[in-house]
Amino acid sequence: MSKIGPARVLIIDDEVPILESLEMFLTERGYVVQTASSARTGKDLLVSFSPDVVILDIRLPDGTGFDVLDRVNALFAAPPKVIMITAFHDMEKAITSMKRGAYDYIHKPLDADEIESAVEKAVRAIRAERKAPVSPDSEDAPEDVLDSDTIIGKSRAVLDLFKTMGVLCQNDATALIQGETGTGKELIARVIHKNSKNHASPFITMDCSAVVETLLESELFGHEKGAFTGATQTKPGQIELAGEGTLFLDEIGELPLGIQGKLLGFLERREYIRVGGRYPHPAHCRVLAATHRDLDQMVRDRQFRRDLFFRLNVIPVTVPPLRDRLDDIPDLVRHFLAMVGRSMGKTGLRIESNALTALVGHNWPGNVRELKNVITAAVIQSRSNVILMEDIEAVLAQHHTAAHPADGGNDTGTPDLSNIEHQHILKVLQRVGWNRTQAARLLGVSLPTLRSKIRKFGMDPDES
């Protein structure tokens, strides 16, 4: 492995053979090295030597490595990277080390390659932090970088999308938003509503794929008391709840043919009858629908009504996949770093230049959602405020392994990241005391989407 400049490494360990071997090994690789065999000497050298990296044993003759680690964090505004080493395979000590701010944790007997790799990565993280190539706090960062209801992009495809959205913001026309999974169709609908004349009225989302078929009609139109077994009271449907606002029908391609006919009647007459009801009620909401499916083909296959398709597709909105707007990735990355940092209580998150290049070179089958998940995973796994090339490579490798398992599984976009997404949402919920509205704002998603995620992952307030 190539040498890395004159970075300074302080080694604190009471075993002389380890001090001597590590000093010789790291000196040969171009590092400036100092050693200490006690906590007291090590603390003194923190001030006089000002190391970039500290290799620190947990058990010392006059104290613990944790004492020295606390001293490191107290002395420096930008602390050196501390690599804890120990001969004891203790889960509690490993967790304590990372919670107190250690950069890495390595077991003895020490492996030369592992030490070299850890030190090299720590030094690269420090240098990347100093260079700060991409930062949400930079002067050229957009003012709305933390606004979750912002569509990021300057590419021609996105600018064309903005024009269509601008037209829709001036009227109440029904529109069909078509695009691959993960392209941000709900966000587009939300932005259109936010900029329409009825923006103060509700934005109601109904995921047509998340409601069982027998309840779809009731969910959409509502029902009267006694309409069916269990209908103990009158319940308004999503149309009624939307009022004069917007009803967003996500995954419209999943609607059964029978419900499609009733939806068509509603769109044509602008009135509805609750299940079990006798009288029509006027409707004033705007309808925006979305799908990742090819509705043209579904019409040809008689899986979707032609008349409903034309009624929905008054103003078609086509959302470009991320592979057709790769120039937008740097801005998207900066946006997601700011959003994830805010939700996790981290500031100044940045990304190494070659890591950004790797992201631009990826094909992104899961589109913008996949990119957001990759950034979230990299931030969670990184032990620095700078996302390094290794962090991105590790997440993308996990993605590839899960999307292409050895048993011949299909590429399903981002299934490997579902656990990371689960843990991230759970951390935010715990942070805000399970206030779902506040959590949705921090996560940059709608409240219905957050509720859907909570149901999907089976989360509850008692989960740890």
C-alpha positions in Angstrom: 0.0 0.0 0.0 1.3 3.4 -0.9 2.7 5.8 1.7 0.5 8.7 3.0 2.4 11.9 3.7 3.7 13.2 7.1 0.6 12.4 9.2 1.4 12.1 12.9 0.5 8.9 14.8 0.6 8.6 18.6 0.7 5.0 20.0 -0.3 4.5 23.6 0.2 0.9 25.0 2.0 -0.6 28.0 3.4 -3.5 26.0 6.9 -2.5 24.8 7.0 -5.0 21.9 3.8 -3.6 20.5 5.1 -0.1 20.8 8.3 -0.9 19.0 6.8 -3.0 16.2 4.1 -0.5 15.5 6.5 2.4 15.6 8.8 0.7 13.1 6.0 -0.5 10.9 4.2 2.9 10.6 7.5 4.9 10.3 8.5 2.8 7.3 5.2 3.8 5.7 5.9 7.5 6.0 4.1 8.4 9.2 5.7 10.5 12.0 5.3 8.3 15.1 5.5 9.0 18.9 4.9 6.3 21.6 3.8 6.3 25.2 3.6 3.5 27.7 1.2 5.1 30.2 -2.0 7.2 30.2 -0.2 10.1 31.8 2.6 10.3 29.1 0.0 9.8 26.4 -2.0 12.8 27.7 1.1 15.0 27.7 1.9 14.0 24.1 -1.6 14.9 23.0 -0.7 18.5 23.7 3.0 18.6 22.6 2.8 16.2 19.6 -0.8 17.1 18.4 -1.3 13.8 16.6 -3.7 13.1 13.7 -4.3 9.5 14.7 -4.1 7.9 18.1 -3.7 4.1 18.5 -4.9 3.6 22.1 -4.9 0.5 24.3 -7.9 0.2 26.6 -6.0 -1.2 29.6 -3.1 1.0 30.8 -1.1 0.8 34.1 -2.2 4.2 35.4 -5.7 4.4 34.0 -7.9 3.3 31.1 -7.9 4.2 27.4 -11.4 5.6 28.0 -9.8 8.3 30.2 -7.4 9.2 27.4 -10.2 9.1 24.9 -12.3 11.6 27.0 -9.2 13.8 27.2 -8.8 13.7 23.4 -12.4 14.9 22.9 -12.0 17.6 25.6 -8.7 19.0 24.2 -9.5 19.4 20.5 -12.3 21.1 18.6 -11.5 18.7 15.7 -10.2 15.7 17.6 -7.7 13.2 16.1 -9.0 9.8 15.0 -8.7 7.3 17.9 -8.2 3.6 17.1 -8.9 1.6 20.3 -7.0 -1.7 20.7 -7.6 -4.4 23.3 -6.7 -8.1 24.0 -10.2 -8.6 25.5 -13.1 -9.5 23.2 -15.6 -7.5 25.3 -18.9 -6.4 23.6 -19.5 -3.7 26.3 -16.0 -2.2 25.8 -16.5 -2.1 22.0 -19.8 -0.4 22.3 -18.5 2.1 24.9 -15.5 2.9 22.7 -17.7 3.8 19.7 -20.2 5.7 21.8 -17.4 7.8 23.3 -16.2 8.8 19.8 -13.5 6.2 18.9 -12.9 6.0 15.1 -12.2 2.3 15.1 -11.9 -0.7 17.4 -9.3 -3.5 16.8 -8.6 -6.7 18.7 -5.2 -8.1 19.6 -3.2 -9.9 18.4 -2.8 -7.0 15.9 -2.8 -7.7 12.2 -0.4 -5.4 10.3 -2.7 -5.1 7.3 -5.7 -4.2 9.5 -3.7 -1.6 11.4 -2.4 -0.1 8.2 -5.8 0.0 6.6 -7.4 1.6 9.7 -4.7 4.3 10.0 -4.8 5.1 6.3 -8.6 5.4 6.3 -8.4 7.7 9.4 -5.8 9.9 7.8 -7.9 10.1 4.6 -10.9 11.1 6.6 -9.0 13.9 8.3 -7.7 15.2 5.0 -11.1 15.0 3.4 -12.6 16.9 6.4 -10.1 19.7 5.8 -10.7 19.8 2.1 -14.5 19.8 2.5 -15.4 19.2 -1.2 -19.1 19.0 -0.7 -20.7 20.6 2.3 -24.3 21.6 3.1 -22.7 24.5 5.0 -20.8 25.9 2.0 -21.4 29.3 0.6 -22.8 27.9 -2.6 -25.3 25.6 -0.8 -28.9 26.3 -1.9 -31.0 28.2 0.7 -33.7 25.5 0.5 -31.3 22.6 1.0 -33.2 21.5 4.1 -36.6 21.8 2.7 -38.0 18.3 2.3 -40.6 19.5 -0.2 -37.9 20.5 -2.7 -37.1 18.8 -6.0 -33.4 19.0 -6.6 -32.0 19.2 -10.1 -30.7 21.4 -12.9 -30.6 18.9 -15.8 -32.6 19.4 -18.9 -35.0 16.5 -18.0 -35.8 18.0 -14.6 -36.2 21.5 -16.0 -38.8 20.1 -18.5 -40.5 18.5 -15.6 -40.6 21.8 -13.7 -42.3 23.5 -16.7 -45.1 20.9 -16.7 -45.5 21.2 -12.9 -45.7 25.0 -13.3 -48.6 24.6 -15.7 -50.4 22.3 -13.2 -49.9 24.7 -10.4 -52.1 27.3 -12.3 -55.2 25.0 -12.5 -57.0 22.1 -11.0 -56.6 19.7 -13.9 -56.4 16.0 -13.2 -52.9 14.7 -13.9 -51.2 11.3 -14.1 -47.6 11.1 -12.9 -45.7 8.3 -14.4 -42.2 7.2 -13.6 -40.1 4.3 -12.3 -40.2 3.3 -8.6 -38.1 5.7 -6.5 -38.2 8.7 -8.8 -40.2 10.9 -6.4 -43.8 10.8 -7.8 -45.4 11.6 -4.5 -43.0 14.5 -3.9 -44.0 16.0 -7.3 -47.7 15.7 -6.4 -47.0 17.4 -3.0 -45.1 20.3 -4.6 -47.9 20.8 -7.2 -50.4 21.0 -4.3 -48.1 23.2 -2.2 -48.0 25.8 -5.1 -51.7 25.6 -6.1 -54.4 28.1 -5.0 -55.8 25.4 -2.6 -52.5 24.8 -0.9 -54.1 25.6 2.5 -56.5 22.6 2.1 -55.5 19.0 2.9 -53.1 16.9 0.8 -54.5 13.3 1.2 -52.5 10.3 0.0 -54.2 7.0 -0.7 -51.8 4.1 -1.6 -54.0 1.9 -3.8 -51.6 -1.1 -3.4 -51.8 -0.9 0.4 -55.5 -1.4 0.9 -57.2 -4.8 0.6 -59.6 -5.0 -2.3 -62.7 -5.4 -0.1 -62.0 -2.1 1.7 -61.0 0.0 -1.3 -64.4 1.4 -2.1 -65.0 2.3 1.6 -61.6 3.8 1.9 -62.1 6.0 -1.2 -65.8 7.0 -0.8 -66.5 6.3 2.9 -69.3 4.3 4.3 -72.5 4.8 6.3 -73.2 3.3 9.7 -74.4 -0.3 9.3 -73.3 -0.6 5.6 -71.5 -3.8 6.5 -70.5 -5.9 9.4 -68.2 -3.8 11.7 -69.4 -0.5 10.3 -70.5 0.8 13.7 -70.4 4.4 12.6 -70.3 6.6 9.5 -66.8 7.1 8.2 -65.7 9.7 5.6 -63.6 8.5 2.7 -60.4 9.9 1.3 -62.3 12.1 -1.2 -64.3 13.7 1.6 -61.2 14.2 3.8 -59.4 16.0 0.9 -62.1 18.7 0.9 -61.0 21.4 -1.5 -57.4 20.1 -1.5 -55.7 17.4 -3.4 -56.3 13.6 -3.4 -53.2 11.8 -4.4 -53.9 8.2 -5.6 -50.6 6.5 -5.5 -50.1 3.2 -7.5 -53.3 3.7 -9.4 -52.4 0.8 -11.6 -53.2 -1.6 -8.7 -56.9 -0.6 -8.6 -59.2 -3.6 -9.5 -61.3 -3.1 -12.6 -64.5 -2.8 -10.5 -63.3 0.1 -8.5 -61.8 1.7 -11.7 -65.4 2.0 -13.0 -66.6 3.7 -9.9 -63.6 6.1 -9.8 -64.3 7.0 -13.4 -67.9 7.8 -12.5 -66.7 10.0 -9.7 -64.2 11.9 -11.9 -66.9 12.5 -14.5 -69.7 13.6 -12.2 -67.6 15.1 -9.4 -69.8 13.4 -6.8 -69.8 10.2 -4.8 -72.0 8.0 -2.7 -70.8 6.4 0.5 -70.9 2.6 0.7 -74.4 1.8 2.1 -75.6 5.3 1.3 -78.4 6.6 -0.9 -77.6 10.2 -1.7 -74.7 11.6 -3.7 -72.3 14.1 -2.1 -70.5 16.8 -4.2 -66.7 16.6 -4.3 -64.3 19.6 -4.7 -60.9 18.0 -4.5 -58.3 17.8 -7.2 -57.1 14.3 -8.2 -53.5 13.5 -8.9 -52.6 9.9 -9.7 -49.3 8.1 -10.0 -48.0 4.8 -11.1 -44.7 3.0 -12.0 -46.5 0.6 -14.3 -47.0 1.0 -18.1 -50.7 1.9 -18.2 -50.6 2.0 -22.0 -49.7 -1.7 -22.0 -52.2 -2.4 -19.2 -55.0 -0.9 -21.3 -54.0 -3.1 -24.2 -54.0 -6.1 -21.9 -57.5 -5.1 -20.6 -56.1 -4.7 -17.1 -56.9 -1.0 -17.0 -59.9 0.9 -18.4 -59.1 2.9 -21.4 -61.7 5.6 -20.5 -60.2 6.0 -17.0 -56.7 6.2 -18.4 -57.7 9.1 -20.7 -59.7 10.7 -17.9 -56.6 10.6 -15.6 -54.1 11.5 -18.2 -55.4 15.0 -18.9 -51.9 16.5 -18.3 -49.3 13.7 -18.4 -46.3 14.1 -16.2 -43.3 11.9 -17.0 -40.6 11.7 -14.3 -37.1 10.9 -15.6 -35.1 8.1 -14.0 -31.9 9.1 -12.2 -29.7 7.5 -14.9 -31.0 10.1 -17.3 -30.1 13.0 -15.0 -26.7 12.0 -13.6 -25.5 15.6 -13.6 -28.0 16.2 -10.7 -26.3 13.7 -8.4 -23.9 16.2 -6.7 -26.7 18.5 -5.8 -28.9 15.5 -4.6 -26.0 14.2 -2.5 -25.6 17.6 -0.8 -29.3 17.8 -0.2 -29.5 14.3 1.3 -26.5 14.8 3.5 -28.1 17.9 5.0 -31.4 16.1 5.5 -29.9 13.0 7.0 -27.6 15.1 9.2 -30.5 17.1 10.5 -32.5 14.0 11.3 -29.5 12.4 13.1 -28.3 15.5 14.9 -25.1 15.7 12.8 -23.7 18.9 11.2 -21.1 19.5 8.5 -21.5 16.2 6.7 -19.4 16.0 3.5 -18.3 13.5 0.9 -14.9 12.8 -0.6 -14.6 13.8 -4.3 -13.8 10.3 -5.6 -16.7 8.9 -3.6 -19.0 11.4 -5.4 -17.5 10.2 -8.7 -18.4 6.6 -7.8 -22.0 7.7 -7.1 -22.2 9.4 -10.5 -21.0 6.3 -12.2 -23.6 4.0 -10.6 -26.6 2.9 -12.7 -29.2 3.5 -9.9 -32.0 1.0 -10.7 -33.8 2.3 -7.5 -33.5 5.9 -8.7 -33.5 8.9 -6.3 -34.9 6.8 -3.4 -31.9 4.4 -3.8 -29.5 7.3 -3.7 -31.1 8.6 -0.6 -30.9 5.2 1.1 -27.2 4.8 0.1 -26.3 8.2 1.5 -28.3 7.4 4.7 -26.5 4.0 5.0 -23.1 5.6 4.4 -23.7 8.3 7.1 -24.8 5.6 9.6 -21.8 3.4 8.9 -19.2 6.1 8.6 -17.3 7.1 11.7 -16.4 10.5 10.3 -18.2 13.6 9.2 -16.8 12.8 5.7 -18.1 10.0 3.6 -15.1 8.2 2.1 -14.8 6.1 -1.0 -14.7 3.0 1.1 -18.0 3.9 2.8 -19.7 4.2 -0.5 -18.1 1.1 -1.9 -19.2 -0.9 1.1 -22.8 0.2 0.8 -23.0 -0.3 -2.9 -21.4 -3.8 -2.5 -24.0 -4.7 0.1 -26.7 -3.4 -2.3 -25.3 -5.5 -5.2 -25.0 -8.7 -3.1 -28.6 -8.4 -1.8 -30.0 -7.4 -5.3 -28.2 -10.4 -7.0 -28.1 -13.2 -4.4 -26.3 -16.5 -5.2 -29.7 -18.3 -5.3 -30.7 -16.3 -8.4 -33.0 -13.6 -6.8 -34.2 -10.7 -8.8 -32.9 -7.2 -8.8 -35.5 -5.5 -6.6 -33.9 -2.1 -6.3 -32.9 -1.5 -2.7 -33.9 -4.5 -0.5 -30.5 -4.7 1.1 -31.1 -1.2 2.6 -34.5 -2.0 4.2 -33.0 -2.8 7.6 -30.9 0.4 7.5 -34.0 2.4 6.6 -35.9 0.6 9.4 -33.2 1.6 12.0 -32.9 5.1 10.7 -36.7 5.7 11.0 -36.7 4.1 14.4 -33.9 6.4 15.7 -35.7 9.5 14.5 -39.0 8.3 16.1 -37.3 7.7 19.4 -35.5 11.0 19.2 -38.8 12.9 18.9 -40.7 10.7 21.4 -42.7 9.0 18.7 -44.2 12.3 17.5 -45.0 11.1 14.0 -45.7 14.5 12.5 -42.3 15.8 13.7 -40.6 12.6 12.6 -42.0 12.8 9.1 -40.7 16.4 8.8 -37.2 15.4 9.9 -37.2 12.4 7.6 -38.5 14.5 4.7 -41.5 12.3 4.0 -45.2 12.7 4.2 -47.1 11.6 7.3 -49.0 8.8 5.3 -45.7 7.5 4.0 -44.2 7.4 7.5 -47.3 5.6 8.8 -46.9 3.1 5.9 -43.3 2.5 6.8 -44.2 2.0 10.5 -46.7 -0.6 9.4 -44.3 -2.2 6.9 -41.6 -2.6 9.6 -44.0 -3.5 12.4 -42.5 -0.8 14.6 -44.0 0.2 17.9 -42.9 2.6 20.7 -41.6 -0.2 22.8 -39.1 -1.3 20.2 -35.4 -0.7 21.1 
